[in-house]
Every structure is written in C-alpha cells, then in structure tokens.
C-alpha cells in the first residue's frame, strides 16, 4: 500500500476562500426584528468575548453606557420593545469584529459585502464583460453592413 504524501496539499480537498462576509447559519424568518435579534445573538456567540466585554467596548465607542443586559435584550426575539439602533449596531460590529453582521444587512437587499481589496478585480470583470458586449454588437453591425452591400 502506498503511503500518502503529507507535504503536498490534496487538490480535491481545496475549498475557495470565503469572499463575501455573512453568516453561514440560516437567519430567514417572517419578522425582520426576529432575524436581527438572531444575527445579534450569533455575533455575540461567535466573537469570543463576554457580553460584558462587548458592552464595555461599545460604551467606549459610543461615549455612553451600554450594558450586558441591553445586549441580552437585543439578542432576544421575545424583547420586542428593545431593538438595537443603527449607531449601536455599528458599535456592535466594531466591538465584536463580526463583519458577518454587515453581510446580513446587505443580504436583505440581495447584495453582498466583500473586502475592499476585491473592488478593482470586480470592476475589471465588469469592464471585460462590457467589452464582450461591445464586440458582439460590433460583429452584428458589421454583419448587417456586409449583408447590405
């Protein structure tokens, strides 16, 4: 039996890197408030910090107190009277480092959030697609011109 080469990566195990930010978990549901609460809850679970640490970082960012109890309320689907504001949402992203929250919001509008380093690559692709469209248009016009002679 042949032993496996442990120093060469297996080409069939390769997965492309995640390009767009967003949660892997399904956050679908009927009510937007419930989906936002679940997103906040996931961010708090996945960030590796205690809620007290996140609250302290948010308080520092905002310049006014945010408590762990407030975070519990934002993460609870049952607490309908306690919804996170946009400024606190931004502070939550900063405090947790959870960019998947940005992907969650963009996903509501059928968009994605990608790191800025991909912007030029995306623009290049769009230009190349436009060039292909122009080339097809040119071929059509040339064919009409030749047929009309």
Buried (B, 14 or more C-beta within 10 A) or exposed (E): EEEEEEEEEEEEEEEEEEEBBBBEEEBEEEEEBBBBBBBBBBBBEBBEBEBEBBBBBBBEBBEEEBBBEBBBBBBBBEBEEBBBEEEBBBBBBBBBBBBBBBBBBBBEEEEEBBEEEEEEEEEEEEEEEEEEEEEEEEEEEEEEEEEEE
